[in-house]
Amino acid sequence: MKLVVIGATGMIGKAVTTLLTDKGHEIVQASRNTKPSLKLDDPASIEAFYKTLGEVDAVICAAPKGGGGMGPLTGFSDEVIDSYTKSKLLGQVNLVSKGLSNMQPGGVFILTGGMSGFASMPKSSISGMLNIALDKFVSRVAPELQDGRRIVIVHPPAVREFAVQLGMDGAHFPNAATVAETYLKALEGTNTGEAVFVEGYRPA
């Protein structure tokens, strides 16, 4: 299968790329630094990327910023909220709307949200809002997709490697390779319009 991994150089994206390559898939890596580049906060960039791509069997977005939108509401300027909304939310919506003509029948879009939309976390009003909005988008747009095309969203917790970088106890979080297995599950599954959670981290 020909798959696009957006954010392929990030912690999750790199692990997803490695796993899917080992499974024998052809991977097209996309990020701000690839040629052509893909910038989630720039609709024209997304459109230009798809024009060079051709048909694919899956688009996997693992790019949204880790911890994006976490912090007290009063600490966010209008510009910062706008930036997170354009990249994490609207960027992934545009990946779907602008990529439908590239998606093979039976193909799948796999988006990335986060646990702040489901678990009670301090200072998560903006992050939680974006993740819930993405989740609702996936469930509502799924019936519009035709010819067996699917869309799902993975809501990973913090990745162990990232938590360690922040000085946190990484033992409470899955490593990137474990999270990557969840994206493989989403790719190989048959469900659509639904959320997929890392095993052991499904919200209560």
C-alpha positions as CSV (number, residue, x, y, z in Angstrom):
1,M,0.0,0.0,0.0
2,K,1.1,3.6,-0.6
3,L,0.7,5.6,2.6
4,V,1.4,9.2,3.5
5,V,2.8,9.9,7.0
6,I,2.6,13.6,7.9
7,G,4.9,14.6,10.7
8,A,7.2,11.6,9.9
9,T,10.1,13.1,11.7
10,G,8.3,13.6,15.0
11,M,8.3,11.1,17.8
12,I,5.1,9.4,16.9
13,G,5.5,9.9,13.2
14,K,9.0,8.4,13.1
15,A,7.8,5.3,15.0
16,V,4.7,5.0,12.7
17,T,7.0,5.3,9.6
18,T,9.4,2.6,10.9
19,L,6.6,0.2,11.8
20,L,4.7,0.6,8.5
21,T,8.0,0.3,6.5
22,D,8.8,-2.9,8.3
23,K,5.3,-4.1,7.3
24,G,6.2,-3.6,3.6
25,H,4.3,-0.4,2.8
26,E,5.5,2.3,0.6
27,I,5.8,5.5,2.7
28,V,5.6,9.0,1.5
29,Q,7.0,11.2,4.2
30,A,5.6,14.8,4.5
31,S,6.5,17.6,6.8
32,R,7.5,21.3,6.7
33,N,11.0,20.2,5.6
34,T,10.2,17.7,2.8
35,K,10.0,18.6,-0.8
36,P,7.3,19.4,-1.5
37,S,6.7,20.7,2.0
38,L,3.4,20.4,3.8
39,K,2.3,22.9,6.4
40,L,-0.9,22.1,8.2
41,D,-1.6,25.8,8.9
42,D,-1.4,26.7,5.2
43,P,-4.3,25.4,3.1
44,A,-2.4,26.3,-0.1
45,S,0.5,24.1,1.0
46,I,-1.8,21.2,1.6
47,E,-3.4,21.6,-1.8
48,A,0.0,21.9,-3.6
49,F,1.2,18.8,-1.8
50,Y,-1.8,16.7,-3.0
51,K,-1.3,17.9,-6.6
52,T,2.1,16.2,-6.7
53,L,1.1,13.1,-4.8
54,G,-1.2,10.9,-7.0
55,E,-3.4,8.3,-5.5
56,V,-2.8,6.8,-2.1
57,D,-4.3,4.2,0.2
58,A,-4.0,6.1,3.4
59,V,-3.1,9.5,4.8
60,I,-1.9,9.4,8.4
61,C,-1.4,12.6,10.2
62,A,0.9,12.3,13.2
63,A,2.0,15.9,13.1
64,P,-0.1,17.9,15.6
65,K,2.1,19.6,18.3
66,G,2.6,17.5,21.4
67,G,1.0,19.3,24.3
68,G,-0.5,21.9,22.0
69,G,-3.0,24.1,23.8
70,M,-2.1,23.0,27.3
71,G,-1.9,25.9,29.8
72,P,-4.2,28.3,31.6
73,L,-6.7,30.1,29.4
74,T,-5.5,33.5,30.5
75,G,-2.0,32.5,29.2
76,F,-3.1,32.2,25.6
77,S,-3.1,35.2,23.3
78,D,-5.6,35.4,20.4
79,E,-2.7,34.7,18.0
80,V,-1.6,31.6,19.8
81,I,-5.2,30.2,20.0
82,D,-5.5,31.0,16.3
83,S,-2.3,29.2,15.5
84,Y,-3.3,26.0,17.3
85,T,-6.7,26.1,15.7
86,K,-5.3,26.5,12.2
87,S,-2.7,23.7,12.5
88,K,-4.2,21.0,14.7
89,L,-7.9,21.4,13.9
90,L,-8.4,23.1,10.5
91,G,-5.2,21.7,9.1
92,Q,-6.4,18.1,9.6
93,V,-9.9,19.0,8.3
94,N,-8.2,20.3,5.1
95,L,-6.1,17.1,4.8
96,V,-9.4,15.3,4.4
97,S,-11.4,17.8,2.3
98,K,-8.5,18.5,-0.1
99,G,-7.3,14.9,-0.2
100,L,-10.5,13.1,-1.1
101,S,-9.7,13.0,-4.8
102,N,-6.3,11.4,-4.0
103,M,-7.7,8.7,-1.8
104,Q,-8.2,5.3,-3.4
105,P,-11.5,3.5,-2.8
106,G,-11.2,1.6,0.5
107,G,-8.6,4.0,1.7
108,V,-8.4,5.7,5.1
109,F,-7.6,9.0,6.7
110,I,-6.1,8.7,10.2
111,L,-6.1,11.9,12.2
112,T,-4.5,12.6,15.6
113,G,-6.3,14.1,18.6
114,G,-5.3,13.7,22.2
115,M,-6.5,12.5,25.6
116,S,-7.2,16.0,26.9
117,G,-10.6,15.9,25.3
118,F,-11.6,12.9,27.4
119,A,-9.7,12.9,30.6
120,S,-9.9,15.5,33.3
121,M,-6.6,17.4,33.0
122,P,-5.7,20.7,34.5
123,K,-5.2,23.7,32.2
124,S,-6.5,21.8,29.1
125,S,-9.4,24.0,28.0
126,I,-7.9,24.9,24.6
127,S,-6.3,21.5,24.0
128,G,-9.5,19.6,25.0
129,M,-11.7,21.9,22.8
130,L,-9.6,21.1,19.7
131,N,-9.5,17.4,20.4
132,I,-13.2,17.1,20.9
133,A,-13.8,19.2,17.8
134,L,-11.6,16.8,15.8
135,D,-13.4,13.8,17.2
136,K,-16.8,15.2,16.3
137,F,-15.6,16.1,12.8
138,V,-14.5,12.5,12.2
139,S,-17.8,11.1,13.4
140,R,-19.8,13.5,11.3
141,V,-17.9,13.4,8.0
142,A,-17.5,9.6,7.9
143,P,-21.0,9.1,6.4
144,E,-20.1,11.4,3.6
145,L,-17.2,9.3,2.4
146,Q,-17.9,7.0,-0.5
147,D,-16.5,3.8,-2.1
148,G,-15.5,2.3,1.1
149,R,-13.3,5.2,2.2
150,R,-12.9,5.5,6.0
151,I,-11.8,8.0,8.5
152,V,-10.7,7.4,12.1
153,I,-8.9,9.4,14.8
154,V,-6.2,8.2,17.2
155,H,-6.2,9.9,20.7
156,P,-2.8,9.1,22.1
157,P,-1.7,10.0,25.6
158,A,1.7,11.7,26.1
159,V,4.5,9.6,24.7
160,R,7.1,8.4,27.2
161,E,10.0,9.9,25.3
162,F,8.3,13.3,25.3
163,A,7.4,13.1,29.0
164,V,11.0,12.3,29.9
165,Q,12.1,15.3,27.9
166,L,9.8,17.4,30.1
167,G,11.3,16.0,33.3
168,M,8.2,13.8,34.0
169,D,8.1,10.2,35.1
170,G,7.9,8.3,31.8
171,A,6.8,5.1,33.4
172,H,3.2,6.2,33.3
173,F,3.1,6.7,29.5
174,P,3.5,4.3,26.5
175,N,6.6,4.6,24.3
176,A,6.4,5.8,20.7
177,A,6.6,2.3,19.4
178,T,3.6,1.2,21.4
179,V,1.6,4.2,20.2
180,A,2.6,3.4,16.6
181,E,0.9,0.0,17.0
182,T,-2.4,1.9,17.5
183,Y,-2.0,3.6,14.1
184,L,-1.4,0.2,12.5
185,K,-4.5,-1.1,14.1
186,A,-6.4,1.9,12.7
187,L,-5.0,1.3,9.3
188,E,-5.8,-2.4,9.2
189,G,-9.2,-2.1,10.8
190,T,-12.6,-1.7,9.2
191,N,-14.2,0.9,11.5
192,T,-15.0,4.4,10.4
193,G,-16.1,7.6,12.1
194,E,-14.7,6.4,15.4
195,A,-11.9,7.1,17.9
196,V,-9.0,4.6,18.4
197,F,-7.2,4.6,21.8
198,V,-3.8,3.2,22.8
199,E,-4.4,-0.1,24.7
200,G,-4.6,0.6,28.4
201,Y,-5.3,4.3,27.9
202,R,-9.0,4.3,26.9
203,P,-10.9,6.9,28.9
204,A,-13.2,5.7,31.6
